[in-house]
Amino acid sequence: MAEPRVPGSEDSLELPCGEWVHPHDLDLGMRSYSCPCGRTHAVVTDAHPLARFVPEMLVDTLQEVVETDDEFDRFTTAHALAMVHEEFPDQLARAECADDGQVGYALVWVSDFDPRQLHEVVVELLVELMDHAVGHADDEAAASEFEEQLAQFDAGAFVDAYRDEREFEDEFDTPA
C-alpha cells in the first residue's frame, strides 16, 4: 500500500488534475495511474521505448534523421514527451528522479490524458514532425508521396490497430 504523502511536499508530483503522487508509487510497468480524482492518467517513463507509440521501423528512421542537442544521443521517448509538453503544458506533469535509486527511471510523466489519448497525441505530433521534415526535403516526389499518404492517415485508427497488435493490456507488451 502506498504511503500517504503531504500534498506539495518536495518529493511529490502535482498532477494536472491537482492531485499529488509520489514517484515511488509509479513503477516501470505502469502505463496508467488510477487517480483519486476518479480519472485514469497515462504514465510514461524515460525507460519506456519509443516503440510503445510507433513501430520500430519508424523509431529507427526518427533516430537516424532527427538530431538532438541534449544529453540523449538519439531521439527517444523523452523527446516525444517534450513535444507533448510543449503543445499541452498544462496537461502533462513531469518529475526528474535520476537521483532516486528506488524507482528505476530518471524521468516520469503523468498526463491528464488517458493512455490511449496520450498515444494518439504522440502519434499526431510525430506525424507533424515528419511532415515538417519532409517539407524541407529537396525531393519533391518524396514530399508529394508523403502528403498523399498523410491525407489518408487516420491517427485514431492507427493507434487502435497498434494497441491491439501490441496488446497493451499489461506491462509485458513487446515491440511489434
Secondary structure as UniProt FT lines:
FT   TURN            7..8
FT   TURN            10..11
FT   STRAND          13..14
FT   TURN            16..17
FT   STRAND          20..21
FT   HELIX           23..25
FT   TURN            28..29
FT   STRAND          32..34
FT   TURN            36..37
FT   STRAND          40..45
FT   TURN            46..47
FT   HELIX           50..52
FT   HELIX           56..65
FT   HELIX           77..87
FT   HELIX           89..91
FT   STRAND          92..96
FT   TURN            98..99
FT   TURN            101..103
FT   STRAND          107..111
FT   HELIX           115..135
FT   HELIX           140..152
FT   HELIX           155..166
FT   TURN            167..169
FT   TURN            171..172
//
